[in-house]
């Protein structure tokens, strides 16, 4: 039941983002607030806010399918490539960053640091980006443990 609901939810959000993007005559750039979905490890809702032309803050409110975790939250500060480019439409940007993660496993809170590395494609004709990232995670509470996150996603930008 839970997996069916999430599959439908992700499909509806992605379709809505793509269809509404053609209805809005917005010039896509590196600004605004993006909201979308992230799928993989973890799976959930993703947000991204551009601080300036090169840097952004992202976060995900999600759950972990691998650990049957009911909750995971992470937030990262990201630095993007192609910083000298004036053309943003149709751009493929590499990024890296640092952030933190809070995860609940078996009613135990885990805290850790993340170092995401990824790629984001800025769709040329709409306020949408498609991204993929991997992030090594070093949990420091309750015990020191090394893990990985890896996800793909799509976001729609509001200006």
Residue, then its C-alpha position, 0 to 999 in steps of 0.5 A: x500500500x505504501x509503495x503504491x501510494x508513493x509511486x503514484x505521488x511521484x508520478x503525479x508530481x513529476x507530470x504536474x511539473x512537466x505539464x505546467x512548465x509549458x504553460x508558464x512563459x518563465x525564463x529558467x535561470x539559477x534563481x528561485x525555489x525548486x520543489x520536487x521529488x527525490x527517488x532512491x536512497x532516500x526517497x521523498x520531497x526535495x527542495x532547492x533554493x539558489x543563494x546566488x548564481x553559483x551556490x544553493x541550499x538543498x534539503x530533502x524530507x524523506x524516508x529510507x527504503x533500505x532501512x525501513x526508516x520512517x524518516x530522514x532529513x538532510x540539508x546541504x550547501x552546494x557549489x556548482x560548476x559553469x560559474x562563468x557561463x552566462x547561458x543557463x538554459x540547457x546547462x549541465x552543472x556539476x556540483x559538490x557540497x557539505x551538509x548534515x543528516x538526521x535519520x530515525x532507525x528503529x526509534x533511534x536517532x542517527x546524526x551524520x555529515x554528508x558530502x554530496x557530489x552530483x549533476x543537475x540538468x537545467x531544462x532549456x524550455x521550462x523551470x525544471x531541473x533534473x538531477x542525480x547525486x551520490x553522497x557519502x555519509x558519516x554518522x557520528x551518533x549513536x555510533x560512528x558508521x559510514x553509509x552512502x546516499x544516492x538519488x535521482x530527482x526532478x524539481x519545478x522552480x517557482x519565482 
